[in-house]
């Protein structure tokens, strides 16, 4: 390996977000990916028409570029990622984007670049205020579309990844999904970026292509000259610059182990998630985007345990109508048949999603009009969604799930609205599943405390641990000052989970988990011991979890749970579990997490 062009200490470690697993070893290929600096200036009234025309030409040029990308991508992978380009094309035509930009030009007398920048910033404000991590990541698509428009407005071109002459690790400020889709896997060993998140479209594409990637490194482009020898570990989220001979050999071995482990996982895909002593778990997938459906099939997932319907409602002037929603839900049903699809009704405040609904700013939106509270305040929108879900249920097994429930009254109101929709569909002779199963998200302390009462009202529970932990511990995990207190193994959280699982078991209904805890190997003995019957997670995690389930006896998990419940702090619980799992199953957890 060659030395770096500038002085970089041997074995310089950087830590970011590992968004696509695997290990890449090679030299850096630095791309100029700094964001465009749009200069805002005032214009004369006589310049307005020219600025409007420049903006409209940039839109058309961007559309031609994206359609060309779509054509090239679908030639290689028919329709696998076309939906992402379609999303960007829809954003180009977004009425709010056009209206805001044209208002800036015509009314505020701003140049096209400045007016467009203001419109993009407005979009960013909307997405930044969204609570859900997965939905907030769609902001990266706004950035990508906005960056393309600005570059076309300003006559700037971007360095093409096809210009790579030899294999390398790409180092960039950011990569758009369109650029990632066009990566030549024979040339690009992996990539690292200054910005990005786990659930961005760029990360999703990288995972589907099997390209190791680490994002969110903040200043990697400033640190790494082209030609720098480097290693990236997309599983751990680490980057090593100028690795020593010892580190180089260590990661060669790690890469070999990872590749062997990935091949081994293939043998688990078609096997049931069953413990050696016969306890059967159902492993399903959390899904938001159409591209994830292929991963559900490939991972051996038994259907969809959580479909986040919010994506259908994002950033549009009016909510999707019944027919649009029906087509989306039916596509899910067809894609995972004969397995079941669980559709969560809209889980957000309307001010973050559709323009025609204006809610006043809330001082504390996490405790405000969100989830089922918003839906019960906007029953017309909820009933449209329920009708679409019911119609999709005629095509295959579907469950409907209501989010952020805190009491029996809310459940009964939801059931009454569902019954109204059934009556209307019967009168219209529209087919649907008369026995469609109804479930609720358990994600508030109130729901946990009255889980026994709620269990009598529904057909299944699904625990959303992301919010349950946050609300139980009064911790905003997005607040850097208190995020360290966000502890899924906190004794209070474990007691709440035990209360929920017991209530479900006593009522004879399935108890699922669809939060992040479901996919973490260290938590699995706890969940097995508690008696959860279904786990839902991001599709790539399913085979790994299945491998562990098939090697941990339920009886052992119950013994571990009993001792874990006796610990006094989250740290003590974690240390106990790590020690016991290492003792009882040497190598199992290390190989699962690499």
N, C-alpha and C positions, 0 to 999 in steps of 0.2 A: 504494500500500500504506500502511496506517495504522501509526502508531508504537505501540510496546508500551506497556502500562499502567504498567510499572515500568521503571526504568533498566536497559537491557541494551545493552551496547556494540554498535556497528555491526559486522556480520560476526563475530559470536561463533560459533566452530566447536566442535561436539561430535563425538566419535567413538564409535560403537557397533558393533554387528554388523548388516551389511546382510543381511536374510533374504528380502527380496522385491524384485527389481530394479525400476528405474524412478525417475522424478523427480517429486516433488509440490511445488507451490508454492501457499501459501495461509496462512490464519491458524489459530492454535492453538485447539482446543476442548478445554479441560481437564476430564478426568473425575476424580472422587474414586475412587481405586482402591487406597487404602492397605489392607493386609491387616488382617483383623479381629484385635483384641487380645483373645483369649480369656482370661478371668480364672479361674484355678484356685482353688477353695476346697473345704474339707471340708464334708460334709453329715451330717445325722443319719440313723441307720438308717431312721427313719420316712419320710425323703424319697426313699429309693432308688426306690420304684415310680414316683413322679412324674418323677424324672430319667430313668429308663428309658423311660417313656412319651413324654417330651419328645424324646428322641433318636430313637425310632422314628417319631414324627410328622415330625421333620425329614427323616428318610430318605424317607418317603412324599411329603412336599412336594417334595423335590428330584427324586424320580422323576417326579412330575407335571410339573414344570417342564421337565425334560429331554425327556420324551415330547412335550411341546408344541413345544419347539424342533425336535425331529426331524420332527414333522409339517409345520412351516412350511418347514424346509429342503428336505425331499423334494418339496414342492409346486413349489419353484423349480428344484431340481437333483436329480432323482430318484436317490437312492442314492449320489450322488457323495461326500458326506461323512457319510452316516448311520453308517458304521462308528465314527466318532469318538464320536458320542453313544452308540452301543451300548457302546463301551469304558467310557465314564463310567457308564453304567447298570450294567455288570458290576462296576465298582469300588464302586458303592453297595451291591451285594449281597455284596461280598467278605467271606468268613468271618473272615479275620484282623482286618479293620477292625471288624466287629461284636463279635467276641470280646474284642479289646483294649479297646474302649470300654466294653462291659458289665462286663468285669473291673474296670476303673477305677472304675465306679460302685458295683458290688456289693461288691467286695472291698476296694478302697482308699478307699471312701466319698468319691469325688470328684464334683463336679457334672458334668453332662453335657458342658458346654463344655470343662472341664479334661480329662476323660477322653478326649474326642474329639481334643483337641489332642495329647495324649500318643500316641494311636494313629497320628495323621498323622505325628508326628515319627519314630515307629518305621518307618513306610513310607519316609520320606525318608532315613533312615540306610541302608536296604537299597539304594535306588536310587543314592544318592550314592557307594556303594562299587563300582558297576559301572564297569568299565574302558571299555567301548564308549561313545563320545560319543552315538551315536544312541539307544542304549537308555537312557542316563542321562537324556536329555531327557524320557523318559516321566514323570519326576518332576514335570514341570509339570502333567501330567494329575492326579496325586495332589493337588497344590496346588489345582487348579481345583475338583475334587470336594470337597475338604476345606473350601475357602472357601465353597462353596455351602451345605454342611451347617451350617457355623458361622453364617453369616448367617441361615439359616432358624431355627436354634436360638435366636438372639439377637434375632430379629424385625427384622433390618436388611434394607432393600431396596437394590438397586443402580441407579444412574442408567442409564436405557435409552438406547442409541445412536440409537434411533428418534426421540429428542427433538430431534435436530439440525434446526435450522430452515434452515440454509444450508450450502453446501459448506465444509468445513474439514478440517484435519489433526488427528486425534485424538491427544491426549497423555494417557497413562495410566500408572499404576504397572505394570499388567499387563492383558492382555485374555485372557479364556478362549477356547478354540476355539469354544464355543457362541455367544459374543458376536460373534466374528469372522465366523462363518457368516451371521449375521443383518445384517451391514453392508449398508447401502444404498449401492451403488457410485455412485449419483448425488449422494450427499451427502459421503461419506468419501473424501477425496483420497488419504489415506495415514495411517499411524499410527506413533507412536514410544512406546516403553515403557522403564521403569526396568530391568526384568528381561526374561529370555527367552533363547532359544538358536536356532541355525540349523535344528535338526531337530525343534523342538517342533511339536505339532499346530497351534498358532496360526500359526506361520510357514508350514507346509505349506498351510493354508487360504488365507493371504494370497497366496501364489504362485499358487495355482490361480485365485483371483479377479482376479489381475493388479493388486493394490493395493501400491504401494511401502511398505516397512516397514523401520524400523531399531529394534532392540531392544538391551537390555543397556546402556542409557545411565546407569544407576545412580541419578541424581538429577534427571532431566529434569523431573519433575513439580514439584520444588521450585524450579527455575530459570525455568520458563515460565508466566507468567500467561495466562489466556484472552485471545485477541485478538492475541497476539504474531505478527507476520509471520515466516514461517519457510519454509525449503526443506529437503526431505529427499531424499537420494540413496540409494536402497535398494540400488544396485549397489556403491557405495563404502563404505556404512555411515556417511556423514557427515550432520550436521544443521547448518544455518546459521540462527542466530537474528538477527532484525533485519537482513536482508541489505541491503547498499548497492545503489544503482542499477546500478553496474557488475556486481556479483555477480548481481543479479537478471537482467540481460540475458544474462550468461554462462550461467546455468542454463536460461534459456529456450531458448538455442541447443542446450545439451546435451540437453534434453528432446526437441527436434525431431530431433537426430541419433539419440538412443536409439530413438524411435518409428520412424524410417526404418530403422534397423538391424534392429529386431524384424520389421518387414514383410519386409525382405530375407531374413531367416533362413527365412521360410516357404517360399521357393523351394528350400531345401536339404533339406527334410525327406524328400522322396521320392528324393533322389539318393544314390548309393553313396558311402561314405567312401573315395575313391580319389584318390591323388596324380596330378598331371598326367603322370607317367611310368609309371603303371599299377600302383603298389603298392596293394593292397586291404587296408583295415583293417575289422574288424567292431566297430561301436560298440554296446554294450549298456548296460543300466541297472542300477544298484544299487537294490534295492527292499526295503523293510521293511514297508510298510503298503499295504492295498488301494487307498487313494486315489491312490497313485502310479502305478497301472497305466494310468490314462487318459493321464497325462503321457508314459508310455513310448510309447504309440501316437501321440500328437500330436507327439512330438519326432523321430520317425523312427528310434527305437531298434530294433535287430534282436534283440529278446528281452531276457532278464534274465541278466546276467553274474554277479550276486551277489544271492541272496535270503537275507536275514538271518532265519533261522528262530527266533531267540531270542524275538521278540515273542510267539510262541505260548506260551512257557514262563513269561512274566513274572508274578511275584507271584500265585501260585495255590497251593492246598494240595497238589495232585498234578499231575504232568505231564499234558499233553494226551494222550489215548489215540490209538491208530492211526487210528481213523475220523475224528476231528477233524482230525488232521494231513493225512490223505489228502484230505479235502474242501478244506482250505486250499491244498494243493499243486495239486490238480486245477484249482481256480479260477485259479491262476496260469497253468497250461498253457493253459486255454481262453482266457484273456484275451489272451495274446500269440501264439497260434497264427497262422501255422505256424512261428514262430520258437522258439528254444530257451530253456529255463529251467535255470539253474544253481542248485541248492539246496545251501547250505552247512549241514552238520550243526551241532548246537548248539555255540556258541563261547562258553562261559562256565563259571564254577564253579557247581555246583548250589546252594550256599548262598545265591546271589544270586537264585535263581529259584523253586525249589519248596520248600515248607515241610517236606515229608516227608524231605528229605535234609538232614542237619545235618553240616556239615564244621566242624572246628575253625578258629578264626581263623588266617590265615596272615600271617606277618611281611612277606612280599613276594609278594602274590597275582599280580603280573605274571609272576613266575617260578615260580608254583606250579601247583596242580591246576586248570588251565583248558584250554579248547579240547579237542583230541583226548585229552589226558591225562585229563581228567574223564570224557569219554565212554567211554574204554577201562577206566576204573574202575567205570563204571556201564553195563555192556554191555547190560543189559535195556532201559534207556532208549534206547540207541543203536540196538538191533535194532528196537525199535518204530518209531523214526523211519525207519530204512532200509526197513522193510516198506512204510511209507506212501509213501515216495519211489518205490520200485519199482512200487507199484500205480499211482501217478500217471503213471509213464512209459508205461503202456499207452495213455494218452490223448493223447500228443504227445511231442515231443523233450525229454528231461530229462537233465541231467548231475548227478552227485552229487560234492560237493567236501568234503574233510576239512580242518579248520583247524589251524594251529599245529603242523605236522609238523616233526620235527627229525631223523628217521632212517628208514631203510628198514624196520626192524622194525615201526615203527608203521604204515607203509603196508600191509605184508603182513598185519598183524593186522586192519586195517580191511577189507581185501579178503576175508579169510577169513570175517569176520562177515557181509559182504555176500553171500558165496556161501551161507552157512548160511540167510540169509533167502530167497535165490532157491530153494534146495532145498525149504524149507517151503512157499513159494508154489506151486511146481510140484506138490507133493503135494496142495495144496488146490485145484488147478486155477484159481488166480488168475492172470490175464494180467499180463505186465510185459514190458518191453523186455529181451530176453536180452543185448543188446549195449550196455546202458547204459554211457555213458562215465564214467570215474572220474578225478577230478582232485584236486590238493592245493593248499593255500595255501602259498606260499613267503613266510614272514614272520619266519624266524629266521636268524641267520648260519649256523647248522649246516646248514640246508636249502640255503642258497646255496652253501656250500662243497662239498656233495656233490650238487649239482643234476644232474650227469651220471648218478650212480647212481640217483637218484630218477626221472629221466626214463625209465629203462628199466622202471619199475614202473607208470606211469600213462599216461593218455591226454591229459592237458593240465596245464599249470601256470597258476596265477593268483597274481600277486604282490600281497601286501597291504602297500603301502608305508608305511602309517601305523605298523605294528608293526616292519617291517623297518628303517626309519630309526631308530626308537626303540632297538631292540636293537643295531643296528650301532654307533650312536654312544653307547650307554649314557646316554640322555637321556630323562627323563620330561617329555614336552612339556606336561603339565599342571602341572608345577612351575615357578612363575614365576621362580625363581632360576636355572634352567638352560634354560628354554624357548628362549632365544636360540640355543642350540647345536643345536636341531632343524633340520637343514639338508638337505633332499632332494637338493641339488646337491653335497653333500660328496663329494670324490673317492672315498672309501671306499664310499659308497652307489652311485656310478656304476660302480665296478668290480664290485660285487656284482650289479648289474643286468645288466652285460655278461656276467658268468659264467652267470647264469641263462638269459638269452636265447640264448647260444651253446649251452648244454646242450640246451635245447628244440629249437633248430634242427637240431643234430646228430642228435637222436633222431627228428626228423620229427614233433614234436607241437606243437600251438598253445601260444603263451605269451601269457597275458593279464595285464592289470593292473587291479585293482579298488580301489586306494587313491586318496587325494586327488590324487596326482601326475597321474593319468590325465585329470583335467578341467582342469588348469591350462595355459593356452595357452603360457606360456613354456617348459614342459617338453616340449611336443609334438615339436620337432625331435629332441630327445634320444631319445624313445621311438621315433620313426620310424627314426632312425639305428640304434638297437639292433635293430630288426626285430621289435618286438612286433606280434603279429597281431590282438589283440583288446584293446580298452580298455572298461572298464565304469565308469560314473559316475552321479551323480544325473541324472535324466532331463532337467531343464531345460538342462543343459550340452551335450547331445548335438549340437544344431544348430550351436552356436558352434564346437565342436571340428571338426565335419564341414566347416564353412566353411573353416577353416584347413587341414585335411588336403588339401582339393581345390586348394589354391594353393601348397603346399610340395612340391617335388620330393624324392623319396627320395634321389637322388644328392646334392642340396644338404644334406639332413639328415645324411647320412653324413659329409660334409665338415665340417659343424658339430660333429658328435660327436667326430671325430678331434681337432679343435682344443680342444674343451671338455675332453677327457680329459687334455690336456697342462697344464691349469691346476692350480695348487697348492692353492687354497682355494675354498670354496663361493662366496664373494663374487666371486672372479675369474671363476668359471664363469658366475655370474649376469650380471655386467657384460658379459662377452664375448657371451653369448647375446642380451642386450637390444640391444647395439650392432649386432650382425650382423643380427638380425631387422629392426631399424629401417632398416638400410641396404638390405637385400635386398628387404624387403616394406614399404615406407613406407605407413603408415596401416592396415595389416592388423591389427596387434596393438592399436593404440590403439582402433580401432573395435570390436574384439572384446571389449574390456574396459570401454569407455566410461569 
